[in-house]
Structures are given as C-alpha cells and as structure tokens.
Amino acid sequence: EELDLSWCEDLTDQGLAQFCVHCRSLRQLRLRRCHADSCTLSALVSFRHTYLHTLNLSSIDLLMDCHVIEVSRCMPVLRVIDISWNSDVTNTGISALLSNCPLLSSCCLDGLKRVTAVPFWPMVVQITEQDTTRVIWTPQLSDLVESTLSGGAALPLYRSSIFAANLACLSLHYGGLVDDGQLLVLACAARRTLSIVNYYGDEVRFPLHSKLEELTTEFEDLHIHS
C-alpha cells in the first residue's frame, strides 16, 4: 500500500513507469528526486488511482502543469501532495489541484517561484446582507485587514465552504511571488482552520484579539457558500 522510491538514482525511467502502471492499489507513493521522464509521468496519470491519497513529486525536473492537472483529475481521494521545487509548475497547475481535489488537506508548494496568490483567492469570500461573493485581490485589501484587526473590528472576510474546504496545511516556504500581506488576508479569512507557512518558514497566524473574538462570535457557525 505504500511505496517510497525517493532518491533512487539507479532506478530507470522504464522501471519507474512499470511501478506506476502496475501498482494500482497504492495508497501512498513518494518519488522525491527521482529521474522521471515524460513517459514515466504519463504512465502515472494514465489511469484512475482509486486509493492513492498521498503523493510526493518533489524535485522532479520535468514535472509541468499538464502533469499536475492530470494528477488532480485521476486521483479523486488525494489528501496530501508535495510538488515542491518544480520550477515549471505555475498557477495553472495549482488551481487545478485546489479545484479538482476536494479532500486535499495538505499541500506543500515550497520553492515554486512562479506561483502567486491567485490560485488561493477563491478560498476567500465576503458576506453581505444580499449575497456571498468571492474576493478579488487588490493591494489595499491587506491594508484594510490590518487596520481592521488593529481596531478590533469584525472581519468582513470568511473562508469558502466549497473551494478547497478541507485544506488545513499550506506551505509556501521559499515561494517567490506570494507576500505576507496576501497570506495575512488568507489566514484571517480562514480564521484558525488553515496553517500557512510563508517564504521564511514562519507560520502566518490569525491574530487572537479578545475584542475581535467577541465581535466575530456570531459568525462562528455560519455556513459559507460561494
């Protein structure tokens, strides 16, 4: 049920492809730093992995958005994924993962220099008396959140219960294009349901202010739809 081939430098592309094709009952597969060519990656996503819930594809030179998209489509119960240090992975692949893997709880995106905050914004919604809408990022948004927090007011932002609703751990260590202001907005919207690691390896925390907690109590059980 579990196969770890990480750092197996003598494993050939043909051998790795055979593992991917024939080991269909795997629940955990780790291929960190394996030399996987396009044939291997194609074999990995050539059929539906009904049971696979943990996948590590970290530091695979040829991993691209097209492979990440196919992973998201053929692994319906995927819960944990590590695709860190793959320079060709962009927002397109990450958006597919978050959209197509509803059970995803842990996502390691360390060292992805081309990923911005865009894939994560559907997680943030704004509630008004009339409707619930997704939030579009602007540089002023983080300023608004910081000023709201410092004033002890209730936050107008919440976490979607539909998009990436089970995501509990998000690591962006050494990720180049997501700043702390954006992560603060995401952390505040998620309250304490999402642990976020920033560029420096620090956790971005939802600030605990007693007055703020008191003012937001009435929203704790609110079911958010977007």
Secondary structure, DSSP 8 states (H G I E B T S, - for coil): -EEE-TT-TT--HHHHHHHHHH-TT-SEEE-TT----HHHHHHHTSS--SS--EEE-TT-TT--HHHHHHHHHH-TT--EEE--S-TT--HHHHHHHHHH-TT--EEE-TT-TT--SGGGGGGEEEE-SS-EEE----HHHHHHHHHHHHHT---SEEE-SSTTTT--EEE-TT-SS--HHHHHHHHHHHTTS-EEE-TTS-EE-----HHHHHHHGGGTT-----
